[in-house]
Amino acid sequence: MKIHVLSLGCDKNLVDSEAMVGLLGMGGFSIEADPAKAEIVIVNTCGFIAEATREAIQSIMEMGKLKAEGSLKALIVTGCLAARYKEQILSEMPEVDAVLGIEEFSDPAGAIAKALSGRVASFGGESLDSCANRAVSTSGYAYLKIAEGCDNRCSYCTIPSIKGRYRSREMESLLEEARSLADQGIREIVLVAQDTSLYGTDLYNEPKLPELMRKLSEIEDVEWIRLLYAYPERVTSEIIDEMASNPKVCHYIDIPIQHAADTVLGRMGRRGRRDELEALLLNLREAMPDIAVRTTLIVGFPGETEEDFKCLLDFVEKAKFDKLGVFAYSQEEGTPAASMPDQIDEKVKESRKKKVMRLQQRVSKEKNKALVGKTLKAMVDGRLTAETGEEGFVYCARSQRDCAGVDGMIFFNSPTDILTGEFVEVEINKSGAHDLYGALVE
């Protein structure tokens, strides 16, 4: 049967979708890129915040139209939205035939049989433990999900109630998967989890992230190892030392701080405080002067005063993050923050979000301008022009300073064809707020 898998949401969801597609393929099913030609559509949803929920519902409805036209035999919903609202989906969305957990696709034939047998809501879990047979959908780089769930219990977050407790994967399983990825041409391994810095504490009674990075670097064909979603309070000196000393570990880290005002951090259930965040940034930059630090922020959290927001702006101004994303607080049912007093008006949230982004754009321009004249090693992400012009083909690439999908690109010309995933040297001669432009160094 022809099956189309639509993956929504974060990179961790993408890993689940790739594992699911791999298992479906091994089970004898045909993977169809066009949902209009498929007999079964599986929507792997995100339900983390209201915006993601709306996107997931809209996608399900769009796939439901194909079923109404008679081209689909079954529509299956899985992922975070399915875990959070499985009964509501079946009661309110008649186009959906089954709401299944990701783990149920470890038996592809059984999962499909459930969907075809009638309206089903059975939930087997949220992840596939073994992802060695993933059908990787990215080129040159791939995500390696090292853990599932979360123990942090931030007051605004639904993840613990959806995904459960923090569960590290066995290190040997991760190394096996990474070796498989390398055999498929993957040169950059991007480590992801709800909190990568906590890796190993549940399985081995101590943090194991530095050891994991060290062992991954022993895989010959892996050239870059990138670290995302490391909670700031757990970025230890051992992690920093491994990043600084291991030539394969990118001088790049994503540390989601969410805010800088101590009062807001306290209500968020975050353990760190502003002075600790400042000390961490200092330690990272002293160990790796060329490091690119990325973070995410939440504005408009319940009770955030003008003074709190000014504190955040001051911190962003002084911290000079290389990359920064900001979200307006989303009031999610079932979380402690949803029932807190002094909820902030949506217009105020959006205004504050825009102010942070305007400030960060100026910081980003300054950071990128400082790179003009430097030569950067970069991984080619793709060719943008079908035919060569006077200056050759136009390519986009990324240096260690940029993570795929969220950060900027380096654009350059080449008279000859270059394969995606190859490494090149590019001399930067122009910069923008997010992207860089340069010349290929022969």
C-alpha positions in Angstrom: 0.0 0.0 0.0 1.1 3.5 -0.7 1.7 5.6 2.5 2.4 9.3 2.9 3.9 10.5 6.2 3.5 14.2 7.0 5.9 15.3 9.8 5.0 18.5 11.7 6.8 20.3 14.6 10.3 20.0 15.9 13.4 18.1 14.9 12.7 15.5 17.5 9.4 14.8 15.8 11.3 14.5 12.5 13.5 11.8 13.9 10.4 9.8 14.9 8.9 10.3 11.5 12.1 9.1 9.8 12.2 6.0 12.0 8.6 5.3 11.2 9.1 5.7 7.5 12.1 3.4 7.7 10.1 0.7 9.5 7.2 1.0 7.1 9.5 0.6 4.2 11.1 -2.5 5.7 7.5 -3.8 6.3 6.8 -3.8 2.6 4.9 -0.6 2.4 5.5 1.9 -0.4 6.3 5.5 0.8 4.5 8.1 -1.4 5.8 11.7 -1.5 2.4 13.0 -2.8 -0.4 12.6 -0.3 -2.9 12.9 -3.2 -1.6 9.6 -4.5 -1.4 7.8 -1.2 -3.8 5.2 0.1 -2.9 5.9 3.7 -1.8 9.2 5.2 -0.1 9.4 8.6 0.2 12.9 10.2 2.8 13.1 12.9 1.7 16.1 14.9 3.0 18.7 17.3 0.8 20.0 20.1 3.4 21.9 22.2 1.7 25.3 22.0 -1.5 26.7 20.6 0.1 27.7 17.2 1.4 24.2 16.7 -2.0 22.7 17.6 -3.7 25.0 15.0 -1.2 23.9 12.3 -1.7 20.2 13.2 -5.5 20.5 13.1 -5.4 22.4 9.8 -3.1 19.7 8.3 -5.4 16.9 9.5 -8.4 18.7 7.9 -6.5 19.1 4.6 -5.7 15.4 4.5 -9.3 14.7 5.4 -10.4 16.4 2.2 -8.4 13.8 0.2 -10.3 11.1 2.0 -13.6 12.7 1.2 -12.6 12.7 -2.4 -12.2 9.0 -2.2 -8.4 8.7 -2.7 -7.6 7.7 0.9 -8.5 4.5 2.7 -7.3 5.6 6.1 -6.1 8.7 7.9 -3.9 8.1 11.0 -2.9 10.8 13.5 0.1 10.3 15.8 2.6 12.5 17.8 2.2 15.1 20.5 -1.3 16.3 19.6 -2.5 12.7 19.4 -1.1 12.0 22.9 -2.6 15.2 24.3 -6.1 15.1 22.7 -6.6 11.5 21.4 -10.2 11.2 22.6 -11.2 14.7 21.3 -9.6 14.0 17.9 -11.8 10.9 17.4 -14.9 12.5 18.7 -14.6 15.8 16.8 -12.7 14.8 13.6 -14.7 12.1 11.9 -12.2 12.0 9.0 -9.6 10.4 11.4 -9.6 6.6 11.5 -7.0 6.0 14.1 -5.0 7.8 16.8 -1.8 5.8 17.4 1.4 6.2 19.4 4.7 6.4 17.6 5.9 3.2 19.1 3.0 1.3 17.6 4.7 1.7 14.2 7.4 -0.7 15.4 4.8 -3.2 14.0 3.9 -1.4 10.8 1.5 -4.0 9.6 -0.3 -4.1 12.9 -0.6 -0.3 13.0 -2.1 -0.1 9.5 -4.5 -3.0 10.3 -5.8 -1.1 13.3 -6.5 2.0 11.1 -8.2 0.0 8.4 -10.4 -1.9 10.9 -12.3 1.1 12.0 -12.0 4.1 14.3 -9.3 3.3 16.9 -7.7 5.2 19.8 -4.9 3.0 21.2 -1.7 4.6 22.4 1.6 2.8 22.7 4.1 5.5 23.5 5.9 8.5 22.0 9.2 7.2 20.5 10.9 4.4 18.8 13.9 3.2 20.8 15.8 1.9 17.9 16.2 4.3 15.0 19.1 2.6 13.2 16.9 2.0 10.1 15.7 5.6 9.8 14.8 6.9 6.3 16.8 10.1 6.7 15.1 13.1 5.0 18.0 15.5 5.3 21.3 15.8 3.4 24.7 16.1 4.9 23.4 16.4 8.4 20.9 14.5 10.6 19.5 14.8 14.1 20.3 12.2 16.7 17.7 12.1 19.5 19.5 11.1 22.6 16.6 11.1 25.1 12.9 11.3 25.3 10.7 13.1 27.8 11.5 15.8 30.4 12.0 16.1 34.1 12.3 19.9 34.3 8.7 20.7 35.0 8.8 24.4 33.8 5.5 26.0 34.8 4.5 26.9 31.2 5.4 23.6 29.4 3.2 20.7 28.4 6.0 18.3 27.4 6.3 16.3 30.7 2.5 15.6 30.6 2.8 14.5 26.9 6.2 12.8 26.8 6.6 11.6 30.3 9.7 11.4 32.4 13.2 11.9 31.0 14.5 8.7 29.4 18.1 8.6 28.0 18.8 6.1 25.2 21.5 3.6 25.7 24.8 5.0 24.5 25.7 1.9 22.3 22.3 2.3 20.6 23.1 5.9 19.8 26.6 5.1 18.5 25.1 2.3 16.3 22.6 4.8 14.9 25.3 7.4 14.3 27.5 4.9 12.5 24.5 4.0 10.3 24.0 7.7 9.6 27.6 8.1 8.6 27.4 5.1 6.3 24.5 7.0 4.5 26.7 10.0 3.9 25.8 12.1 7.0 28.7 14.3 8.1 27.1 16.4 10.8 25.4 14.9 13.8 23.0 17.2 15.6 22.3 16.1 19.2 18.7 16.8 20.3 16.5 16.1 23.3 14.3 18.2 25.6 17.5 18.7 27.6 20.7 17.3 26.1 22.8 18.3 29.1 20.9 15.8 31.3 21.8 12.9 29.1 22.8 9.7 31.0 21.9 10.7 34.6 18.9 8.3 34.6 20.7 5.4 33.1 24.2 5.7 34.4 23.7 7.8 37.6 25.9 10.6 36.2 25.9 13.0 33.3 27.3 11.3 30.2 27.1 14.0 27.5 30.9 14.7 27.3 31.6 10.9 26.9 28.9 10.6 24.3 30.4 13.5 22.3 33.9 12.0 22.6 32.7 8.5 21.4 30.7 10.0 18.5 33.8 11.9 17.4 35.6 8.5 17.0 33.3 7.7 14.1 35.7 8.4 11.2 33.2 9.9 8.6 31.5 12.2 11.2 33.1 15.6 10.9 30.8 17.9 12.9 28.9 17.2 16.2 26.5 20.0 17.1 24.8 20.5 20.5 21.2 21.8 20.8 18.9 22.4 23.8 21.4 22.2 26.6 19.8 23.7 29.8 22.1 26.5 31.1 22.2 25.3 34.7 23.6 21.9 33.6 26.2 23.1 31.1 29.2 21.9 33.3 32.9 22.6 33.0 33.2 19.0 31.7 30.8 19.8 28.8 32.7 23.0 28.0 36.1 21.3 28.2 35.0 18.6 25.7 33.6 21.2 23.3 36.7 23.2 23.5 39.2 20.3 23.1 37.4 18.0 20.7 38.0 19.2 17.1 34.9 17.6 15.8 32.5 19.3 18.2 31.2 22.5 16.8 31.9 25.7 18.7 28.1 26.2 18.8 25.6 25.7 21.6 21.8 26.3 22.0 21.0 27.2 25.6 17.3 28.0 26.1 17.3 30.6 28.9 13.7 31.8 28.4 14.2 35.0 30.4 16.7 37.1 32.4 14.6 38.6 35.2 15.0 36.5 38.4 11.4 37.0 39.4 10.1 35.7 36.0 12.6 32.8 36.0 11.3 31.8 39.4 7.6 31.8 38.3 8.7 29.8 35.2 10.1 27.1 37.4 13.6 27.7 36.0 16.5 27.0 38.3 19.1 29.5 36.9 19.3 33.2 37.7 20.7 36.1 35.7 24.1 36.2 37.4 24.6 32.5 36.7 23.6 33.0 33.0 26.2 35.8 32.8 28.9 33.5 34.3 28.1 30.7 31.9 28.4 32.9 28.9 31.7 34.2 30.2 33.0 30.6 30.7 31.9 29.5 27.2 33.5 32.5 25.5 36.7 32.2 27.5 37.1 28.6 26.5 36.0 29.1 22.9 36.4 32.8 21.8 34.8 31.8 18.4 31.7 30.1 19.8 28.3 30.9 18.5 25.7 30.9 21.3 22.0 30.5 20.5 19.1 31.0 22.9 15.3 31.2 23.0 13.2 33.6 25.0 9.6 33.9 26.2 8.0 37.3 26.5 4.7 38.2 28.1 4.8 35.5 30.8 2.1 36.0 33.5 3.1 38.8 35.8 6.0 40.1 33.6 6.2 43.8 34.5 7.7 46.6 32.4 10.7 46.4 34.8 11.0 42.7 34.1 10.9 43.3 30.4 13.5 46.1 30.6 15.7 43.7 32.5 15.4 41.2 29.6 16.2 43.9 27.0 19.2 44.9 29.0 20.4 41.3 29.2 20.0 40.8 25.4 21.9 44.0 24.8 24.8 43.0 27.0 24.9 39.2 26.3 25.1 39.7 22.6 23.8 36.3 21.6 24.9 35.2 18.1 21.5 33.7 17.4 18.2 34.3 19.2 14.5 33.3 18.8 11.7 34.7 20.8 8.1 33.5 21.5 5.1 35.2 22.9 3.9 33.3 25.9 1.2 30.7 25.1 -1.4 29.9 27.8 -1.5 26.1 27.7 -4.3 24.3 29.5 -3.2 22.0 32.2 0.0 23.9 33.0 0.6 25.8 36.3 1.2 29.0 34.4 -2.2 28.9 32.7 -3.9 29.6 36.0 -1.5 32.2 37.2 -2.8 35.8 37.8 -1.8 38.8 35.8 -2.0 37.2 32.3 -0.6 39.6 29.7 -2.6 41.0 26.9 -1.8 39.5 23.5 -1.0 43.0 22.0 1.5 43.6 24.7 3.1 40.2 24.1 3.5 40.9 20.4 4.9 44.4 21.0 7.5 43.1 23.4 8.4 40.3 21.0 9.0 42.8 18.2 11.2 45.0 20.5 13.4 42.0 21.4 13.8 41.0 17.7 14.6 44.6 16.6 17.3 44.7 19.2 18.7 41.2 18.3 18.7 42.2 14.6 21.1 45.0 15.4 23.3 42.6 17.5 23.2 40.0 14.7 24.3 42.6 12.1 27.3 43.6 14.2 28.2 39.9 14.7 28.1 39.1 11.0 29.9 42.3 10.0 32.9 41.1 12.1 33.1 38.0 10.0 33.8 39.9 6.7 37.3 39.2 5.5 37.4 35.8 7.3 37.6 32.4 5.6 35.1 29.9 7.0 34.8 26.1 6.5 31.3 25.4 5.4 29.0 22.5 4.6 27.1 22.8 1.3 23.4 22.6 1.8 22.4 22.8 -1.8 22.5 24.5 -5.2 20.1 27.4 -5.8 20.4 27.7 -9.6 19.6 25.0 -12.2 22.0 26.5 -14.7 25.4 28.1 -14.4 25.5 31.9 -15.0 28.5 34.2 -15.7 29.9 33.6 -12.2 28.9 29.9 -12.0 26.3 28.1 -10.0 24.9 29.8 -6.8 25.2 27.6 -3.6 24.1 27.9 0.0 26.2 26.5 2.8 26.6 26.7 6.6 29.6 27.2 8.8 29.9 25.8 12.3 28.2 29.0 13.5 24.9 28.0 11.9 22.5 25.2 12.5 20.3 23.9 9.6 16.8 25.2 9.5 17.0 27.9 12.2 20.1 30.0 11.5 21.6 31.9 8.5 23.3 30.7 5.4 26.5 31.5 3.4 25.9 32.2 -0.3 28.7 31.8 -2.9 29.3 31.0 -6.5 31.1 28.1 -8.0 32.0 27.4 -11.7 31.8 23.6 -11.1 29.1 21.4 -9.5 29.5 20.7 -5.8 27.5 17.9 -4.0 25.3 18.6 -1.0 27.2 17.6 2.2 30.6 18.5 0.8 32.8 20.9 2.8 34.3 24.0 1.2 36.2 27.1 2.3 34.5 30.4 1.7 36.0 33.9 2.1 33.3 36.2 3.5 33.1 39.5 1.6 29.6 40.8 2.6 27.2 40.4 5.5 23.5 40.9 6.3 21.5 40.6 9.5 21.3 36.8 9.2 23.2 35.7 6.1 26.7 35.9 4.8 28.0 36.2 1.2 31.4 35.1 0.0 33.8 33.7 -2.6 34.8 30.1 -2.9 38.4 29.5 -2.0 39.9 27.1 -4.6 
